[in-house]
């Protein structure tokens, strides 16, 4: 079984069946395939009823051509392939690739070329997965539909994150923990607030001054020269 065959059932499970949510900018979808994508790949003048009748075999064919191949899934490291492909299905191949490029430190043009592939090969897959996941969650939280779909997106990203790391086996590590060991749900690395970053040095300087005054008061010679 190749990697596409391993990953595609997971993606299909996340996408579910027919949905036509009024707040979804993609409109009607079935098995994650939008009506626009359906018309590009299956039936040019397809209707919503045609989309409802979409078979799993048809969906898999679209996923391979429209998402997996566009992110060069067969050439990406194990785990990175699933992380990038699922993001592509959820938010578009070009956006997913840009976030991958950001994770590996190359220009973000939305196309995986030789420079991107070389950068991917030089970095630990687990680190790429973590950075891409951080970036994905930051992007999703910025969408105006986060209030409606945020809970489901978080569950999905948690699952993709865990499966991607598990797929790598027990040899790779991330943040010092074996990939095969139990992992907590994904949460982005906390960053110090602007207030913390500004008050930290001030607090340290005040503490040093107090210590110096106390030492002088006690008759300690801090400056022997």
Residue frames relative to the residue before (quaternion, step in Angstrom):
aa qw qx qy qz dx dy dz
X 1.0000 0.0000 0.0000 0.0000 0.00 0.00 0.00
X 0.3121 -0.7647 0.5328 0.1844 3.59 -0.76 1.01
X 0.7177 -0.4744 0.2946 0.4161 3.55 -1.29 0.22
X 0.6119 0.5397 -0.3613 0.4513 3.61 0.98 -0.68
X 0.6732 0.4988 -0.2943 0.4598 3.57 0.94 -0.87
X 0.6343 0.5131 -0.3231 0.4795 3.57 1.18 -0.55
X 0.7434 0.4499 -0.2260 0.4402 3.56 0.88 -0.98
X 0.6311 0.5990 -0.3504 0.3465 3.58 0.93 -0.82
X 0.6370 0.5091 -0.3728 0.4428 3.69 0.89 -0.64
X 0.6144 0.5416 -0.3474 0.4566 3.59 1.06 -0.66
X 0.6658 0.4998 -0.3015 0.4647 3.56 0.90 -0.93
X 0.6457 0.5190 -0.3166 0.4621 3.58 0.95 -0.85
X 0.6341 0.5276 -0.3263 0.4616 3.57 1.03 -0.77
X 0.6581 0.5029 -0.3097 0.4670 3.58 0.95 -0.85
X 0.7031 0.4899 -0.2759 0.4354 3.57 0.92 -0.89
X 0.2775 -0.7968 0.5004 0.1938 3.59 1.07 -0.64
X 0.6992 -0.4829 0.3480 0.3960 3.54 -1.27 -0.45
X 0.8081 -0.2526 0.1952 0.4951 3.54 -1.16 -0.66
X 0.0512 0.7734 -0.6272 0.0764 3.54 -0.98 1.00
X 0.0078 0.7765 -0.6300 0.0037 3.55 -1.06 0.77
X 0.0312 0.8430 -0.5323 0.0711 3.54 0.64 1.22
X 0.4957 -0.6964 0.4293 0.2915 3.61 -0.78 0.98
X 0.7117 0.4382 -0.2617 0.4827 3.62 1.15 -0.50
X 0.5389 0.5982 -0.4151 0.4236 3.58 1.27 0.06
X 0.3719 -0.7591 0.4833 0.2276 3.62 -0.48 1.13
X 0.6151 0.5649 -0.3481 0.4259 3.58 1.20 -0.36
X 0.4345 -0.7095 0.4528 0.3208 3.56 1.26 -0.24
X 0.8042 -0.2447 0.2006 0.5031 3.54 -1.22 -0.56
X 0.0169 0.7832 -0.6209 0.0298 3.57 -1.02 0.88
X 0.0529 -0.7595 0.6456 0.0600 3.52 -1.29 0.46
X 0.8269 -0.0105 -0.0624 0.5588 3.53 -0.72 1.15
X 0.7009 -0.4764 0.2529 0.4666 3.55 1.14 0.71
X 0.5971 0.5541 -0.3635 0.4519 3.60 1.25 -0.07
X 0.3158 -0.7568 0.5414 0.1855 3.58 -0.65 1.09
X 0.6541 -0.5080 0.3768 0.4149 3.54 -1.26 0.35
X 0.6330 0.5336 -0.3354 0.4496 3.60 1.05 -0.73
X 0.6667 0.4854 -0.2976 0.4809 3.58 0.96 -0.87
X 0.6047 0.5575 -0.3435 0.4534 3.56 1.05 -0.77
X 0.6888 0.4832 -0.2833 0.4602 3.56 0.91 -0.90
X 0.6426 0.5209 -0.3309 0.4541 3.60 1.08 -0.59
X 0.8116 0.3287 -0.1319 0.4647 3.55 0.90 -0.91
X 0.8043 0.3122 -0.1457 0.4841 3.59 0.99 -0.67
X 0.8027 -0.1077 0.1181 0.5745 3.59 0.68 -1.05
X 0.4502 -0.7471 0.4165 0.2564 3.54 -0.36 1.29
X 0.7935 0.2428 -0.1251 0.5437 3.59 0.88 -0.88
X 0.2033 0.8287 -0.4999 0.1485 3.56 1.13 0.62
X 0.3292 -0.7396 0.5607 0.1741 3.53 -1.12 0.76
X 0.6857 -0.4408 0.3586 0.4548 3.55 -1.31 0.04
X 0.6266 0.5279 -0.3399 0.4616 3.59 1.04 -0.68
X 0.6134 0.5257 -0.3428 0.4795 3.59 1.07 -0.69
X 0.6470 0.5235 -0.3127 0.4577 3.55 0.98 -0.88
X 0.6210 0.5503 -0.3388 0.4436 3.58 1.01 -0.77
X 0.7075 0.4563 -0.2505 0.4780 3.58 1.12 -0.70
X 0.3303 0.7670 -0.4901 0.2497 3.60 1.28 0.15
X 0.2960 -0.7568 0.5566 0.1725 3.58 -0.87 0.95
X 0.6307 -0.5270 0.3988 0.4069 3.55 -1.24 0.35
X 0.6242 0.5440 -0.3409 0.4452 3.60 1.01 -0.77
X 0.6465 0.5034 -0.3167 0.4778 3.58 1.01 -0.77
X 0.6478 0.5265 -0.3147 0.4518 3.56 0.96 -0.88
X 0.6482 0.5234 -0.3139 0.4555 3.58 0.94 -0.90
X 0.6324 0.5335 -0.3253 0.4579 3.57 1.00 -0.82
X 0.6565 0.4986 -0.3047 0.4770 3.59 1.00 -0.85
X 0.6419 0.5367 -0.3246 0.4411 3.58 0.91 -0.90
X 0.6549 0.5227 -0.3165 0.4447 3.57 0.94 -0.86
X 0.7470 0.4195 -0.2248 0.4641 3.56 0.80 -1.02
X 0.7583 0.4333 -0.2077 0.4406 3.56 0.87 -1.02
X 0.8080 0.2614 -0.1099 0.5165 3.58 1.07 -0.68
X 0.7307 0.4442 -0.2672 0.4443 3.59 0.50 -1.16
X 0.7154 0.4440 -0.2666 0.4691 3.58 0.78 -0.98
X 0.6465 0.5383 -0.3278 0.4299 3.60 1.03 -0.72
X 0.7170 0.3672 -0.2516 0.5364 3.60 1.16 -0.49
X 0.4204 -0.7357 0.4350 0.3046 3.57 1.33 0.23
X 0.0264 0.8698 -0.4898 0.0535 3.52 0.97 0.99
X 0.6497 0.5360 -0.3224 0.4320 3.59 1.01 -0.76
X 0.7235 0.4354 -0.2399 0.4791 3.59 1.19 -0.46
X 0.5842 0.5842 -0.3760 0.4195 3.59 1.23 -0.17
X 0.6034 -0.5608 0.4096 0.3918 3.61 -1.14 0.50
X 0.6231 -0.5322 0.4209 0.3891 3.53 -1.22 0.54
X 0.7492 0.3182 -0.2773 0.5105 3.55 -0.86 0.98
X 0.6698 0.4408 -0.2794 0.5282 3.55 0.91 -0.91
X 0.6096 0.5767 -0.3474 0.4184 3.58 1.02 -0.80
X 0.6984 0.4638 -0.2740 0.4713 3.58 0.86 -0.95
X 0.6246 0.5492 -0.3307 0.4460 3.59 0.98 -0.87
X 0.7140 0.4501 -0.2514 0.4737 3.56 0.84 -1.00
X 0.6736 0.5071 -0.3066 0.4417 3.59 0.91 -0.86
X 0.6600 0.4983 -0.3234 0.4599 3.59 0.93 -0.81
X 0.6215 0.5230 -0.3306 0.4806 3.57 1.04 -0.78
X 0.6315 0.5446 -0.3266 0.4449 3.59 1.01 -0.82
X 0.6599 0.4980 -0.3041 0.4733 3.58 0.94 -0.88
X 0.6986 0.4949 -0.2553 0.4493 3.54 0.97 -0.94
X 0.8509 0.1304 0.0014 0.5089 3.59 0.90 -0.93
X 0.6678 -0.5022 0.3013 0.4595 3.60 1.25 0.12
X 0.5622 -0.6432 0.4065 0.3240 3.60 -0.93 0.87
X 0.6690 0.5088 -0.3212 0.4364 3.62 0.83 -0.90
X 0.6596 0.4950 -0.3152 0.4696 3.58 0.94 -0.83
X 0.6400 0.5272 -0.3281 0.4526 3.59 0.93 -0.85
X 0.6690 0.4956 -0.2978 0.4670 3.57 0.93 -0.89
X 0.6245 0.5359 -0.3452 0.4513 3.61 1.00 -0.72
X 0.6671 0.4798 -0.3053 0.4812 3.57 1.00 -0.76
X 0.5949 0.5296 -0.3567 0.4883 3.59 1.13 -0.58
X 0.6622 0.5079 -0.3025 0.4604 3.58 0.91 -0.90
X 0.6192 0.5250 -0.3365 0.4773 3.56 1.07 -0.71
X 0.6560 0.5353 -0.3041 0.4366 3.57 1.00 -0.86
X 0.7660 0.3407 -0.1895 0.5111 3.59 1.07 -0.68
X 0.5394 -0.7037 0.3558 0.2954 3.57 1.28 0.23
X 0.5397 0.5735 -0.4461 0.4252 3.58 0.94 0.86
X 0.6863 -0.4763 0.3321 0.4380 3.62 -1.20 0.32
X 0.3720 -0.7564 0.5075 0.1786 3.55 -0.96 0.95
X 0.1274 0.8109 -0.5589 0.1175 3.57 -0.09 1.29
X 0.5282 -0.6818 0.3836 0.3302 3.59 1.28 0.05
X 0.6911 0.3992 -0.2716 0.5379 3.58 1.28 0.18
X 0.3291 -0.7431 0.5458 0.2041 3.58 -0.83 0.95
X 0.0238 0.7939 -0.6033 0.0721 3.53 -0.44 1.30
X 0.7905 -0.3198 0.2183 0.4745 3.60 -1.26 -0.22
X 0.6520 0.5256 -0.3259 0.4387 3.60 0.96 -0.84
X 0.6636 0.4931 -0.3010 0.4753 3.57 0.94 -0.88
X 0.6699 0.5088 -0.3072 0.4450 3.57 0.87 -0.94
X 0.6405 0.5172 -0.3248 0.4656 3.59 1.00 -0.78
X 0.6533 0.5099 -0.3091 0.4666 3.58 0.98 -0.86
X 0.6238 0.5334 -0.3313 0.4654 3.59 1.04 -0.75
X 0.6813 0.5074 -0.2853 0.4438 3.56 0.93 -0.93
X 0.6808 0.5067 -0.2848 0.4457 3.59 1.14 -0.58
X 0.7207 0.4305 -0.2415 0.4867 3.60 1.20 -0.31
X 0.5730 -0.5870 0.4314 0.3754 3.60 -1.08 0.63
X 0.5290 -0.6616 0.4252 0.3189 3.62 -0.77 0.97
X 0.6458 0.5361 -0.3328 0.4298 3.59 0.96 -0.82
X 0.6400 0.5102 -0.3249 0.4738 3.58 1.05 -0.71
X 0.6295 0.5260 -0.3313 0.4661 3.58 0.99 -0.78
X 0.6442 0.5224 -0.3185 0.4590 3.57 0.94 -0.88
X 0.6727 0.4991 -0.3054 0.4529 3.56 0.88 -0.91
X 0.6822 0.4849 -0.2951 0.4608 3.58 0.84 -0.95
X 0.6529 0.5094 -0.3151 0.4637 3.58 0.97 -0.83
X 0.6521 0.5121 -0.3104 0.4648 3.55 1.03 -0.80
X 0.6118 0.5363 -0.3366 0.4740 3.58 1.01 -0.80
X 0.6883 0.4925 -0.2716 0.4582 3.54 0.86 -1.03
X 0.6374 0.5356 -0.3222 0.4506 3.57 1.00 -0.82
X 0.6778 0.4870 -0.2965 0.4642 3.56 0.88 -0.94
X 0.6218 0.5330 -0.3437 0.4596 3.58 1.00 -0.73
X 0.6447 0.5189 -0.3084 0.4690 3.57 0.99 -0.84
X 0.6860 0.4959 -0.2931 0.4445 3.58 0.82 -1.00
X 0.6546 0.5229 -0.3152 0.4458 3.57 0.97 -0.82
X 0.6654 0.5107 -0.3015 0.4534 3.57 1.18 -0.45
X 0.5478 0.6262 -0.4001 0.3843 3.60 1.23 -0.16
X 0.5391 -0.6448 0.4369 0.3204 3.57 -1.04 0.74
X 0.6660 0.4841 -0.3021 0.4805 3.59 1.23 -0.34
X 0.3298 0.7676 -0.4943 0.2400 3.62 1.26 0.18
X 0.6455 0.5454 -0.3276 0.4225 3.59 0.93 -0.83
X 0.6966 0.4562 -0.2636 0.4869 3.56 1.13 -0.65
X 0.8297 0.2455 -0.0792 0.4950 3.56 0.80 -1.03
X 0.4137 0.7699 -0.4307 0.2248 3.59 1.28 -0.21
X 0.6500 0.5269 -0.3290 0.4378 3.59 0.90 -0.86
X 0.6821 0.4820 -0.2829 0.4717 3.57 0.91 -0.91
X 0.6363 0.5241 -0.3293 0.4605 3.57 1.00 -0.78
X 0.6503 0.5221 -0.3213 0.4487 3.57 0.97 -0.84
X 0.6330 0.5177 -0.3266 0.4740 3.58 0.98 -0.83
X 0.6618 0.5140 -0.3029 0.4541 3.56 0.93 -0.89
X 0.6839 0.4812 -0.2936 0.4633 3.59 0.82 -0.96
X 0.5949 0.5533 -0.3574 0.4607 3.59 1.06 -0.71
X 0.6855 0.4957 -0.2806 0.4534 3.55 0.87 -1.00
X 0.6578 0.5041 -0.3043 0.4697 3.58 0.92 -0.90
X 0.6363 0.5419 -0.3165 0.4486 3.56 0.98 -0.89
X 0.6820 0.4846 -0.2851 0.4678 3.57 0.86 -0.96
X 0.6921 0.4824 -0.2877 0.4534 3.58 0.82 -0.99
X 0.6280 0.5430 -0.3392 0.4423 3.58 1.01 -0.77
X 0.6822 0.4684 -0.2863 0.4829 3.57 0.93 -0.86
X 0.6448 0.5239 -0.3231 0.4532 3.58 0.96 -0.82
X 0.6206 0.5693 -0.3382 0.4199 3.58 1.05 -0.76
X 0.6319 0.5665 -0.3324 0.4114 3.58 1.12 -0.58
X 0.4842 -0.6592 0.4453 0.3642 3.59 1.16 -0.41
X 0.6849 -0.5287 0.3520 0.3571 3.54 -1.30 -0.22
X 0.5637 0.6477 -0.3783 0.3459 3.59 1.22 -0.12
X 0.6869 0.4571 -0.2909 0.4843 3.58 1.04 -0.72
X 0.1736 -0.7732 0.5981 0.1200 3.54 -1.24 0.43
X 0.1076 -0.7658 0.6287 0.0814 3.51 -1.23 0.47
X 0.8248 -0.0239 -0.0550 0.5622 3.55 -0.73 1.12
X 0.7158 -0.4863 0.2509 0.4338 3.59 1.03 0.80
X 0.6481 0.5091 -0.3261 0.4631 3.63 1.22 -0.08
X 0.5134 -0.6375 0.4628 0.3403 3.62 -0.92 0.81
X 0.5491 -0.6335 0.4361 0.3271 3.54 -0.98 0.87
X 0.6975 0.4992 -0.2841 0.4284 3.57 0.94 -0.79
X 0.5762 0.5976 -0.3876 0.4007 3.59 1.22 -0.23
X 0.6498 -0.5062 0.3646 0.4342 3.60 -1.17 0.40
X 0.1463 -0.8049 0.5729 0.0509 3.57 -0.94 0.91
X 0.4688 -0.6631 0.4947 0.3094 3.59 -1.01 0.70
X 0.6432 -0.4836 0.4013 0.4374 3.55 -1.27 0.24
X 0.6019 -0.5892 0.4036 0.3572 3.51 -1.14 0.70
X 0.1245 0.7245 -0.6749 0.0641 3.53 -1.10 0.86
X 0.5010 -0.6657 0.4480 0.3242 3.61 -0.89 0.84
X 0.5774 -0.5771 0.4448 0.3683 3.55 -1.17 0.59
X 0.4284 -0.7164 0.4878 0.2554 3.55 -0.77 1.05
X 0.1919 -0.7688 0.6005 0.1072 3.55 -1.07 0.77
X 0.5412 -0.6200 0.4399 0.3595 3.60 -1.00 0.70
X 0.4692 -0.6647 0.4998 0.2971 3.55 -1.03 0.74
X 0.6567 -0.5109 0.3669 0.4159 3.55 -1.26 0.35
X 0.6187 0.5465 -0.3457 0.4461 3.58 1.08 -0.70
X 0.6508 0.5128 -0.3131 0.4641 3.57 0.97 -0.88
X 0.6835 0.5045 -0.3013 0.4331 3.56 0.86 -0.92
X 0.6914 0.4700 -0.2821 0.4706 3.57 1.14 -0.62
X 0.7271 0.4499 -0.2550 0.4515 3.56 0.95 -0.84
X 0.5187 0.6675 -0.4142 0.3373 3.61 1.13 -0.50
X 0.7158 0.4321 -0.2715 0.4767 3.65 0.65 -1.01
X 0.6253 0.5442 -0.3424 0.4422 3.61 1.02 -0.76
X 0.6563 0.5130 -0.3044 0.4621 3.55 0.95 -0.95
X 0.6494 0.5218 -0.3149 0.4549 3.58 0.98 -0.83
X 0.6567 0.5118 -0.3120 0.4577 3.59 0.98 -0.84
X 0.6407 0.5216 -0.3180 0.4651 3.58 1.01 -0.84
X 0.6476 0.5224 -0.3137 0.4574 3.57 0.97 -0.89
X 0.6529 0.5134 -0.3118 0.4615 3.58 0.98 -0.85
X 0.6487 0.5233 -0.3133 0.4552 3.58 1.01 -0.85
X 0.6410 0.5238 -0.3121 0.4663 3.55 1.01 -0.89
X 0.6489 0.5202 -0.3122 0.4592 3.58 0.97 -0.88
X 0.6561 0.5141 -0.3133 0.4551 3.58 0.97 -0.84
X 0.6502 0.5135 -0.3132 0.4642 3.58 0.96 -0.89
X 0.6502 0.5193 -0.3108 0.4593 3.55 0.99 -0.91
X 0.6509 0.5212 -0.3170 0.4519 3.59 0.96 -0.81
X 0.6486 0.5068 -0.3165 0.4715 3.58 0.99 -0.85
X 0.6308 0.5503 -0.3223 0.4420 3.54 1.01 -0.89
X 0.7153 0.4340 -0.2398 0.4924 3.55 1.09 -0.78
X 0.5614 -0.6522 0.3645 0.3558 3.55 1.23 0.15
X 0.4210 0.6918 -0.4847 0.3304 3.57 1.18 0.43
X 0.3321 -0.7444 0.5472 0.1902 3.57 -0.88 0.99
X 0.1718 -0.8206 0.5405 0.0711 3.57 -0.24 1.31
X 0.7692 0.2631 -0.1455 0.5638 3.56 1.14 -0.55
X 0.1768 -0.8495 0.4873 0.0979 3.66 0.33 1.20
X 0.6288 0.5307 -0.3781 0.4243 3.60 1.06 -0.38
